[in-house]
Amino acid sequence: MSLELNDVKRIANLAKLDLSEAEAQSTLDKLNGFFTIAEQLNAVDTTGIEPLSHPLAALMPEFCLRLREDQVTESNQRDAYQRVAPTTQDGLYLVPKVIE
């Protein structure tokens, strides 16, 4: 995939950007460069490769995420928190309607 100069100008117009011809051409070259990199990445065969939690995990295992068990460590204090609220219902805070 590649863009043309008209595409860059249309995108700039939608984004309310005022680009000169030189800026538009420079932006076109940079965007097409990104698309070239993306196409190169898509061409790589990743069959059988497990996703990494962090890009450095393959080279430096110490950077892997250390996961812990999902355990409740605090007590439920919802009633205490909602006691100071002006209005609540069924454990939810009630607020005035702001959109008609």
C-alpha positions as CSV (number, residue, x, y, z in Angstrom):
1,M,0.0,0.0,0.0
2,S,1.2,3.5,-0.7
3,L,-0.3,6.9,-0.6
4,E,-0.2,9.7,-3.2
5,L,0.2,13.4,-2.7
6,N,-3.5,14.0,-3.0
7,D,-4.1,11.5,-0.1
8,V,-1.8,13.5,2.1
9,K,-3.4,16.8,1.2
10,R,-6.9,15.3,1.9
11,I,-5.8,13.9,5.3
12,A,-4.2,17.2,6.2
13,N,-7.4,19.1,5.3
14,L,-9.4,16.7,7.4
15,A,-7.0,17.3,10.3
16,K,-7.2,21.1,9.7
17,L,-3.5,21.2,8.9
18,D,-2.0,23.7,6.5
19,L,0.8,22.0,4.7
20,S,3.0,23.5,2.1
21,E,3.9,21.5,-1.0
22,A,7.4,20.7,0.5
23,E,5.8,19.6,3.8
24,A,3.2,17.5,2.0
25,Q,5.9,15.8,-0.1
26,S,8.1,15.1,3.0
27,T,5.1,13.7,4.9
28,L,4.2,11.5,1.9
29,D,7.7,10.1,1.9
30,K,7.6,9.4,5.6
31,L,4.2,7.8,5.5
32,N,5.1,5.6,2.6
33,G,8.3,4.6,4.5
34,F,6.0,3.4,7.4
35,F,3.9,1.4,5.0
36,T,7.1,-0.2,3.6
37,I,8.2,-1.3,7.0
38,A,4.7,-2.7,7.8
39,E,4.8,-4.7,4.6
40,Q,8.2,-6.1,5.5
41,L,6.9,-7.1,8.9
42,N,3.8,-8.8,7.4
43,A,6.1,-10.8,5.0
44,V,7.8,-12.5,8.0
45,D,6.6,-16.0,8.6
46,T,5.6,-16.1,12.3
47,T,4.0,-19.6,12.3
48,G,4.7,-21.3,15.6
49,I,6.1,-18.2,17.3
50,E,4.5,-17.3,20.7
51,P,3.8,-13.7,21.4
52,L,6.0,-11.9,23.9
53,S,4.8,-10.0,26.9
54,H,7.6,-7.5,26.3
55,P,9.9,-7.1,23.2
56,L,13.0,-7.7,25.3
57,A,11.7,-10.9,26.9
58,A,13.3,-13.1,24.3
59,L,16.8,-11.6,24.9
60,M,16.5,-10.7,28.6
61,P,14.2,-13.0,30.6
62,E,14.6,-10.8,33.7
63,F,12.3,-8.3,31.9
64,C,9.4,-10.7,31.7
65,L,6.4,-9.8,33.7
66,R,6.2,-11.4,37.1
67,L,2.6,-12.3,37.5
68,R,0.9,-12.9,40.8
69,E,-2.3,-14.6,41.8
70,D,-5.4,-12.5,41.5
71,Q,-6.4,-12.4,45.1
72,V,-8.6,-9.9,47.1
73,T,-6.4,-8.1,49.5
74,E,-8.7,-5.4,50.8
75,S,-12.1,-5.6,52.3
76,N,-15.3,-4.2,50.6
77,Q,-15.8,-0.7,51.9
78,R,-18.4,0.4,49.3
79,D,-21.0,1.3,52.0
80,A,-18.5,3.5,53.8
81,Y,-17.5,5.3,50.6
82,Q,-21.1,5.8,49.5
83,R,-22.3,7.0,52.9
84,V,-21.0,10.5,52.0
85,A,-22.5,10.6,48.5
86,P,-25.6,12.7,48.0
87,T,-27.6,9.9,46.4
88,T,-27.0,6.2,45.6
89,Q,-29.1,3.3,44.5
90,D,-28.2,-0.4,44.3
91,G,-24.6,0.4,45.0
92,L,-24.3,3.0,42.2
93,Y,-23.8,6.7,42.5
94,L,-26.6,8.8,41.1
95,V,-25.7,12.0,39.3
96,P,-27.8,14.7,37.6
97,K,-28.5,14.2,33.9
98,V,-26.3,16.4,31.8
99,I,-27.2,15.3,28.3
100,E,-30.7,15.8,27.0
